[in-house]
Amino acid sequence: MNRLLSLSILLLFIRSAIAQPDEYRLAAIPQGASLFGYANLKGEMVIEPQFVQAFGFDPNGVSLGFLKNEVSHSGGQKETVKPFVFFDANGNPLKERQSRLYMVRQKFNYAREMRGFYDGIFIASTNERITDRYGMNYEGKAVTKTDYTWMSFFSEGFAVAKHRKNGFVIVKPEQEDAAISIEVVEAKDPTEGLAAVKAKNGLWGFINKEGEVAIPAKFKDVGNFWGGYCWARNENDLIGYIDAEGEWVIQPKFTKAKYLDPVSGIAMVVEKRDWCYVNLDGKVTYGEKKQKLYEYSEGLAIKRDPNTKKVGCVDANGDWVIEPTFEVIRPFLHGFAVAKQDKFFGLLDKKGNWVIEPKFVQLMDAYPIDPK
């Protein structure tokens, strides 16, 4: 079984290991404040608290923040607006703040990231109902058409969108839409150069960034690729994991499944009504009776001590790597995990050492940026 990580994942972890403190930003609410600013890995506030809603940074060092609501009067009408601003890693505005943005609700992507941008493009809408979508860059400029009824997030330079007249198409910034080689009735966000699409036959497969079929539509449902693997449901309603060629690497025998962590090679699945773990060899491991299981992320899984009720992290063998002494630990992302101790949040490394001591009222994940 090939256990090599994809090149992009491997480079990310190498970068995480050698990055300097100022190469990361974390949305944070310091003590005595009620709004988000941003801290670096030293725990220093480098962008003062000012945002009611904060996002992660694009790798190029760009983010978006929403400011406090304001009331405007136009034509005798009172209107509440939600101003926002695009800014760099030092908090410098990249464009004069704007008063209106109809945004497509942000969500965690396949790698558990919460960004304002994907590939430097934000998915916005021309109306409050979010029925006309388009891609917008950090200058506030539309880089796609504005009449898509649905649009995925961008990844590796492309998105899948449903055009009001032309149906599902491949969208690339500042380019004409490209046709998809099969008739598509539904689609999901692309990851690792592949987008899941539901064909006219009611089954799911994958297309590449050129709109060509990469994996034929033969599955009842699929997830997104992460580190070269993706869960898929077969004709018997059983779930296993496939590779980028569409071949089974873990045979389908589960009724529910979550993403497979490419570092540990372990995924959470349901077999015989209970959540358990499965590895790339197909070996199934159950947790302790009545104990909640947590997904593996970057090689580690959160685990709660049944006696103390505190949490720590275990490795792929189930051994404690970070002792259970914390009130809360969030899954690892970019080599770090937010943790809570004594009512405040800080940041841990993979050995359980505090990178940022617990001193924040709220703290979000660390995002690597390119220093300018």
MITOR-563767 format. One record per residue (C-alpha): x, y, z; residue in three letters. Coordinates in pm, whole numbers, plus 32768, in hexadecimal, padded with zeros to 4 digits. Example, Ala and Ser with C-alpha at 12.3 -4.5 7.8 and 13.67 -1.06 7.14 Angstrom:
<atoms>
84CE7E3E830CAla 85577F9682CASer 
</atoms>
This chain:
<atoms>
800080008000Met 808D814E7F9AAsn 80A0822980D0Arg 815683518036Leu 80AF84A1806DLeu 805785727F43Ser 816586727EF3Leu 808987997F50Ser 8037870B80A8Ile 81A386B780E8Leu 82188814808BLeu 811588AA8174Leu 819D87E9829DPhe 8305883C8245Ile 82A689A98238Arg 81F5898E8388Ser 833088FF8422Ala 841D8A1183ACIle 83388B4383B2Ala 83928C6D8487Gln 829B8D0C857FPro 82348E2E84A2Asp 81D08D3E838DGlu 80868CE68436Tyr 7F4D8DA38496Arg 7E3C8D3D8589Leu 7CF38DEF85BBAla 7CE28E3F872FAla 7C178EF78834Ile 7D018F6B894APro 7C938F9C8AB0Gln 7BCF90DD8ADEGly 7B5A90E18973Ala 7A21906788C3Ser 7A9690798759Leu 7B8A8FAA868DPhe 7CE6901C8634Gly 7E0C8F4585C4Tyr 7F378EBC8680Ala 807F8E21860DAsn 81228CE6869BLeu 81C18DB387B0Lys 80678E07882CGly 80968F7387CEGlu 7F6D902F8742Met 7FDF90A985ECVal 7E86911B857BIle 7DB591CE8680Glu 7C5A914786DFPro 7B5691DA85F2Gln 7A9B90BF8546Phe 7950902285A7Val 79998F0184BAGln 7AF58E89845EAla 7B7D8D898369Phe 7CC08CD78322Gly 7DC48D638235Phe 7E008D0A80CEAsp 7F648C8280A4Pro 7FBB8DC97FF7Asn 7F728E82813BGly 7E188F1080F1Val 7CDD8EFA81C2Ser 7B8B8F9C81EBLeu 7AE1901B8326Gly 7989909E8377Phe 797691D7844ELeu 7862924A8539Lys 77109284849AAsn 76BE93E8843BGlu 7572949583FEVal 754A956182C1Ser 742E963F824BHis 73E1964380DASer 72A796D1803AGly 720396EF818BGly 723F957C81CDGln 730594F782F1Lys 73ED93D98299Glu 74E5930D8360Thr 762292BE829FVal 774191D582F2Lys 78869278827FPro 79AE919F8224Phe 7B1691CE81BEVal 7C269106810EPhe 7D77911C81BCPhe 7ED6908F81BAAsp 7F8F8FD182C9Ala 7FE69116837DAsn 7E83919A8376Gly 7EB99292825BAsn 7D7992BE818DPro 7DA3924E8026Leu 7C74930E7FB4Lys 7B979417804EGlu 7A99936A8128Arg 7949931A808DGln 77F0931D8127Ser 774591F98084Arg 77AA90968038Leu 76BC8F768008Tyr 779E8E53805BMet 77748CE18025Val 777F8C48817DArg 78DC8BD681D4Gln 79198A72823ELys 7A36898E829APhe 7AD188FA8166Asn 7B5B879A8143Tyr 7C8F87F18211Ala 7BC088908327Arg 7C2B89EC82C0Glu 7B4C8B1C82E5Met 7BBF8C2481F1Arg 7B2B8D5F8169Gly 7BD48D098021Phe 7C2B8BD27F5FTyr 7D318C087E50Asp 7D178D7D7E91Gly 7BA78D827E2EIle 7A7A8DC17F0APhe 79238D3C7EA3Ile 78288E587EB4Ala 76CC8EA67E34Ser 76218FCD7D8FThr 74EE8FA77E6BAsn 74868F567FCDGlu 73E98E0B7F66Arg 753F8D917EEDIle 74A48D207DA4Thr 759B8DCD7CB9Asp 76FF8D6C7D15Arg 78538DD27C97Tyr 79C48DCA7CEDGly 7A5C8F077D7EMet 7BC98F597DC0Asn 7C4F90227EE4Tyr 7C3391627E1EGlu 7ABC912E7E1EGly 7AC190E87CA8Lys 79EA8FD97C0BAla 7AD28EE37B5AVal 79BB8E067AD3Thr 78618E367A43Lys 77598E9C7B42Thr 76328DC57ADEAsp 767E8C707B70Tyr 756A8BDC7C48Thr 766F8B077CFETrp 77E88B147D12Met 78E28A3C7DCASer 7A108AC87E7APhe 7B488AEA7DA5Phe 7C6489F17DC3Ser 7DA189DB7CF1Glu 7D238AE47C04Gly 7BC38A6D7BB5Phe 7A628A487C36Ala 792989977BC3Val 77F48A6F7B97Ala 76918A587B19Lys 764F8B687A1AHis 74EE8BEB7A02Arg 74D98B90788FLys 75F38A9E7847Asn 75DF89AD796CGly 7717892D7A1DPhe 786489AE7999Val 79D089D079FCIle 7A258B327A6FVal 7B818BCB7A74Lys 7BD18D357AD2Pro 7BCC8E2979AEGlu 7B838D1278B4Gln 7A588C9C77F0Glu 79958B7D7888Asp 79FC8A217817Ala 7909890B77CBAla 78FF87C87896Ile 7917868D77C5Ser 77EA85E7786DIle 7695866B78D1Glu 76A486D07A40Val 757B86FD7B29Val 763787457C6FGlu 779B878F7CDDAla 787987BB7E10Lys 79A888927E61Asp 7AE488277DA6Pro 7C1387AE7E67Thr 7D6887377DF2Glu 7D0F87827C89Gly 7BD086B17C86Leu 7A6487157CAEAla 795186207D08Ala 782A86317C19Val 76DE857C7C07Lys 769085067AA7Ala 754084E079FELys 753E836F7A61Asn 752683DA7BD0Gly 768383607C28Leu 77B884237C93Trp 790D84357BF2Gly 7A2385377BCEPhe 7A93862F7AC6Ile 7BDC86E97AA8Asn 7C17885F7A7ELys 7BE688417905Glu 7A8C87AA7930Gly 7AFE865178C4Glu 7A8F85137976Val 7BA0849E7A63Ala 7AD583947B19Ile 799683107A74Pro 7847834D7B20Ala 781281FD7BCFLys 77E582517D40Phe 76A3829B7E00Lys 775983B07EBDAsp 78BA84307EF8Val 797A85227FD3Gly 7AA585FA7F71Asn 7C0B858F7F3EPhe 7CFF85D48055Trp 7E66855B803FGly 7E0D847A7F1AGly 7CE383C87FB6Tyr 7B6C83F67FB6Cys 7A4683378047Trp 794A82A87F52Ala 77FF81EA7F6EArg 77C280BF7E89Asn 768280347DF1Glu 76427F6B7F30Asn 764580A88006Asp 778F804880A7Leu 78B2813A80CBIle 7A2481098090Gly 7B4481E5801ATyr 7BC7821C7EBAIle 7D0482B07E29Asp 7D2283B57D15Ala 7CFA82A27C10Glu 7BAA823E7CA2Gly 7C2F80F37D26Glu 7BD2806E7E7DTrp 7CEB80887F7EVal 7C05802E809FIle 7AED7F468039Gln 79857FC48065Pro 78EC7F29819ELys 788C80538275Phe 7742810D8297Thr 77D1826382F0Lys 792882FD82C2Ala 79F3843B82ECLys 7B2D84B88242Tyr 7C6483E48251Leu 7D85849B82F5Asp 7EAD847B8203Pro 7FB484948317Val 7F38837B83F9Ser 7E8A82BF82DFGly 7D5C829983C5Ile 7BEF82F08393Ala 7AB982E4846FMet 79AD81F883EFVal 787481478468Val 78747FCC846BGlu 776C7F048524Lys 76BE80468597Arg 77EC80CC8656Asp 78F381CD85F2Trp 7A4D813885D8Cys 7B998175852BTyr 7C1A80D283EEVal 7D7880EE835BAsn 7DF880C681F7Leu 7E2A7F528230Asp 7CB87F32827EGly 7CF87EE683ECLys 7BD77F5584CAVal 7C107FCF862EThr 7AFC80208726Tyr 7B1A811E883DGly 7ACC80E089A7Glu 7960809489F2Lys 787A81C489EELys 799D82AD89AAGln 797883B08899Lys 7A728395877ELeu 7B0D84C086CCTyr 7B9984D5856CGlu 7D0E84CA852CTyr 7DA2860D84A9Ser 7F0E86308443Glu 7F5F84E684EBGly 7EBA8521863DLeu 7D5F84E886CBAla 7CC0858F87F8Ile 7C6A84A38914Lys 7BBB84E38A5EArg 7C2D84438BA4Asp 7AF1839D8C2FPro 7B6283DC8D95Asn 7BD485468D8FThr 7AFB85AE8C62Lys 7C2A866C8BE0Lys 7CA086468A79Val 7DED860189D2Gly 7E608565888BCys 7EC484058820Val 7F8F838B86F7Asp 7F36828385F5Ala 7F7F817086F3Asn 7E95820987F3Gly 7FB4827388D5Asp 7FA883C0898CTrp 808384C488E2Val 7FE585EB8994Ile 7F7385968AF4Glu 7E0285D78B47Pro 7E2287178C11Thr 7D5388088B3FPhe 7BEA88778B48Glu 7BD8889089CDVal 7CBC883788AAIle 7C59887C8744Arg 7CDA87A08628Pro 7E3787EE85AAPhe 7E5988CE847BLeu 7FA0894983E0His 806288A284F8Gly 7FAF8948861CPhe 7E75891B86ECAla 7DAD8A1787B4Val 7D7B89A4891BAla 7CC68A278A4ELys 7D488A1F8BAFGln 7CCF8AE28CDEAsp 7BC28B938C11Lys 7CB08C228B0CPhe 7D2A8BB089B6Phe 7E8E8B7E893FGly 7F458ABD882FLeu 7FF3896A8848Leu 80FA88C18773Asp 80F2874B872FLys 81B486FD8869Lys 80B587AA8943Gly 819188D88989Asn 80F58A318997Trp 815A8AFE8869Val 80708C0D88E7Ile 80198C028A56Glu 7EA18BF58AA4Pro 7E458D648ABELys 7D3B8DA689B6Phe 7BC38DB389E1Val 7BA68D148889Gln 7CAB8C938798Leu 7C8A8C00863BMet 7D6E8B21856DAsp 7EC98B8E84FCAla 7EEB8BDD8389Tyr 803D8BEA82D6Pro 807A8D1F8205Ile 81888D9B811FAsp 823B8EBD81CFPro 823D8FFE8106Lys 
</atoms>
